[in-house]
Amino acid sequence: MFDSIGWGEILVLIVAGLFILGPERLPSAAAWLGRTIRQVREYATGAREQLRREFGPEFDELRKPLEELRGLRDFNPKRAVQRTLFDDDPDPFGLRSNGHSSGPNLSKSTPPTPPPPERLAPNERPPIDPDAT
């Protein structure tokens, strides 16, 4: 139940309860909260056991879709898209290979790169294009 609540959050709740309820009412409020949580757990366990008795072996079949829904908590959209689009080919564009793959070669379709521009000498002014300014 407290999987997503850390000790820091619990400490903040205790301090807030101390300020809101005061030191004289805080122990009775904590005891009431503990009894209530225990009672809710007992109700949930009783309901689960009653469903298991009534449904019998079909109860496990009903739990399978619920287990799949729990897996959605760890859903990663990026991974889902990768799995959907590229599940058959882990390297669809040939980007991770050393050039020895059957994937497409991107260098054939790209134009040759122009040579880098010459560097200016120290204290040399760059050329100005009057039409560009």
FIKE-636652 format. One record per residue: x, y, z of N, C-alpha, C in turn. Coordinates in steps of 0.2 Angstrom, whole numbers, padded with zeros to 4 digits, always signed. Example, Ala and Ser with C-alpha at 12.3 -4.5 7.8 and 13.67 -1.06 7.14 Angstrom:
BEGIN
+0066-0028+0039+0062-0022+0039+0066-0016+0039 +0064-0011+0035+0068-0005+0036+0064+0000+0039 
This chain:
BEGIN
+0004-0006+0000+0000+0000+0000+0004+0006+0000 +0010+0006+0004+0014+0012+0004+0020+0011+0000 +0019+0008-0006+0025+0007-0011+0027+0014-0014 +0023+0019-0015+0024+0025-0018+0025+0031-0013 +0024+0029-0007+0025+0034-0002+0032+0033+0002 +0036+0038+0002+0043+0037+0005+0042+0040+0012 +0048+0039+0015+0049+0041+0022+0048+0049+0023 +0050+0052+0018+0050+0060+0018+0042+0062+0018 +0038+0059+0014+0031+0061+0014+0028+0059+0021 +0030+0053+0023+0027+0051+0030+0028+0056+0035 +0035+0058+0035+0037+0063+0040+0033+0070+0040 +0032+0072+0033+0028+0078+0032+0021+0077+0035 +0018+0072+0033+0011+0070+0036+0011+0071+0043 +0016+0068+0047+0016+0068+0054+0017+0075+0057 +0021+0078+0054+0022+0085+0056+0016+0090+0055 +0013+0089+0049+0007+0092+0048+0001+0090+0052 +0001+0084+0054-0004+0082+0059-0003+0084+0066 +0003+0085+0067+0005+0088+0074+0003+0095+0074 +0004+0099+0069+0002+0106+0069-0006+0107+0069 -0009+0102+0065-0016+0103+0064-0020+0100+0070 -0018+0095+0072-0022+0091+0078-0020+0093+0085 -0013+0095+0085-0010+0096+0091-0008+0090+0095 -0003+0091+0099+0000+0085+0102-0005+0080+0106 -0010+0083+0109-0015+0079+0113-0019+0075+0109 -0021+0077+0103-0026+0073+0099-0022+0069+0094 -0016+0070+0092-0013+0066+0087-0012+0059+0089 -0011+0056+0095-0011+0049+0096-0017+0045+0094 -0023+0049+0097-0029+0045+0095-0031+0046+0088 -0029+0051+0084-0031+0051+0077-0026+0046+0074 -0020+0045+0076-0016+0040+0072-0019+0033+0074 -0021+0031+0080-0024+0025+0082-0031+0024+0077 -0035+0029+0077-0041+0028+0072-0039+0027+0065 -0034+0030+0063-0032+0029+0056-0029+0022+0055 -0025+0019+0060-0023+0013+0059-0029+0008+0059 -0034+0009+0064-0039+0004+0064-0043+0004+0058 -0044+0010+0055-0048+0011+0048-0044+0007+0043 -0038+0008+0042-0034+0005+0037-0034-0003+0038 -0034-0005+0044-0034-0012+0045-0041-0015+0043 -0046-0011+0045-0053-0014+0043-0054-0014+0036 -0052-0009+0032-0052-0009+0025-0049-0015+0022 -0043-0016+0024-0039-0022+0022-0043-0028+0023 -0046-0029+0029-0050-0035+0030-0056-0036+0026 -0059-0030+0024-0065-0030+0019-0062-0032+0013 -0057-0030+0010-0054-0031+0004-0052-0039+0003 -0049-0041+0008-0047-0048+0009-0053-0053+0009 -0058-0051+0013-0065-0055+0013-0068-0055+0006 -0068-0049+0003-0072-0049-0004-0068-0053-0009 -0061-0053-0008-0057-0057-0013-0059-0064-0012 -0059-0066-0006-0060-0073-0004-0067-0075-0006 -0072-0071-0005-0079-0073-0007-0079-0073-0014 -0076-0069-0018-0076-0070-0026-0073-0076-0028 -0067-0078-0024-0064-0084-0026-0068-0090-0025 -0072-0090-0019-0076-0096-0018-0082-0096-0023 -0085-0090-0025-0090-0091-0029-0088-0092-0036 -0083-0089-0039-0081-0091-0046-0077-0097-0047 -0074-0099-0042-0070-0105-0042-0064-0104-0047 -0062-0109-0052-0057-0108-0056-0057-0102-0061 -0063-0100-0062-0064-0094-0067-0061-0088-0064 -0060-0088-0057-0058-0082-0054-0051-0080-0057 -0047-0085-0058-0040-0084-0060-0040-0081-0067 -0045-0084-0071-0046-0081-0078-0048-0074-0078 -0051-0072-0073-0053-0064-0073-0047-0060-0070 -0043-0063-0067-0037-0059-0064-0032-0058-0070 -0032-0062-0075-0027-0061-0080-0027-0054-0084 -0033-0052-0086-0033-0045-0088-0032-0040-0083 -0033-0041-0077-0031-0036-0072-0023-0036-0071 -0020-0041-0072-0013-0042-0071-0010-0038-0077 -0013-0038-0083-0011-0035-0089-0012-0027-0088 -0017-0025-0085-0018-0018-0084-0013-0016-0079 -0011-0020-0074-0006-0017-0070+0001-0016-0073 +0002-0020-0079+0008-0019-0083+0008-0012-0086 +0002-0009-0087+0002-0002-0090+0005+0003-0086 +0006+0002-0079+0009+0007-0075+0016+0008-0077 +0019+0003-0080+0026+0003-0082+0027+0005-0090 +0021+0007-0092+0021+0009-0100+0026+0014-0102 +0030+0013-0107+0034+0018-0109+0032+0019-0117 +0030+0025-0118+0028+0026-0125+0033+0025-0130 +0039+0027-0129+0045+0027-0133+0046+0020-0135 +0046+0016-0130+0048+0008-0131+0042+0005-0135 +0036+0007-0134+0030+0004-0137+0030+0006-0145 +0032+0012-0146+0033+0014-0153+0039+0010-0157 +0044+0010-0153+0050+0006-0156+0048-0001-0157 +0045-0004-0152+0043-0011-0153+0038-0012-0159 +0033-0008-0160+0028-0008-0165+0031-0007-0172 +0036-0002-0172+0038-0001-0179+0044-0005-0181 +0049-0007-0176+0055-0010-0178+0056-0017-0174 +0051-0020-0173+0052-0026-0169+0055-0032-0173 +0054-0032-0180+0057-0037-0184+0064-0035-0185 +0066-0029-0185+0073-0027-0187+0076-0023-0181 +0081-0025-0177+0083-0021-0172+0087-0015-0174 +0090-0015-0181+0093-0009-0183+0091-0008-0190 +0085-0005-0191+0081-0004-0197+0085+0000-0202 +0089+0005-0200+0092+0010-0204+0099+0008-0205 +0102+0003-0202+0109+0001-0203+0114+0006-0200 +0111+0009-0195+0116+0014-0191+0121+0011-0186 +0119+0005-0184+0124+0002-0179+0129-0003-0182 +0129-0004-0188+0133-0009-0191+0139-0005-0194 +0144-0009-0196+0151-0007-0198+0151-0006-0206 +0145-0006-0209+0145-0005-0216+0144-0012-0220 +0144-0018-0216+0143-0024-0218+0136-0027-0218 +0131-0023-0218+0125-0025-0217+0121-0025-0224 +0115-0028-0224+0111-0028-0229+0106-0022-0229 +0106-0018-0224+0102-0012-0223+0104-0006-0229 +0100-0001-0229+0101+0004-0234+0108+0008-0232 +0111+0010-0238+0117+0014-0237+0115+0021-0238 +0116+0025-0233+0114+0032-0233+0119+0036-0237 +0125+0034-0238+0130+0038-0241+0129+0038-0248 +0125+0034-0252+0124+0034-0259+0119+0040-0260 +0114+0041-0256+0109+0046-0257+0111+0053-0255 +0116+0054-0251+0118+0060-0249+0123+0064-0254 +0122+0070-0255+0127+0074-0259+0133+0074-0256 +0139+0075-0260+0145+0076-0257+0145+0083-0253 +0149+0083-0247+0149+0088-0243+0154+0093-0246 +0153+0100-0246+0157+0105-0249+0164+0105-0244 +0169+0108-0247+0175+0108-0242+0174+0114-0237 +0177+0113-0231+0176+0118-0226+0178+0125-0229 +0175+0131-0226+0178+0137-0229+0185+0139-0226 +0188+0143-0229+0195+0145-0227+0195+0149-0221 +0199+0148-0217+0199+0152-0211+0202+0159-0212 +0200+0164-0209+0203+0171-0209+0209+0171-0206 +0214+0175-0209+0220+0177-0205+0219+0181-0199 +0223+0182-0195+0222+0186-0189+0222+0193-0192 +0217+0197-0189+0215+0204-0190+0213+0205-0197 +0211+0200-0201+0208+0200-0207+0200+0201-0207 +0197+0206-0211+0190+0208-0210+0187+0202-0215 +0181+0200-0212+0177+0195-0216+0174+0199-0222 +0173+0195-0228+0170+0199-0233+0162+0200-0232 +0160+0206-0235+0153+0208-0233+0149+0208-0240 +0143+0205-0239+0139+0205-0245+0134+0211-0244 +0134+0216-0248+0129+0221-0247+0122+0220-0248 +0121+0214-0252+0114+0213-0254+0111+0209-0248 +0115+0206-0244+0112+0202-0238+0111+0206-0232 +0113+0212-0232+0112+0216-0226+0107+0221-0227 
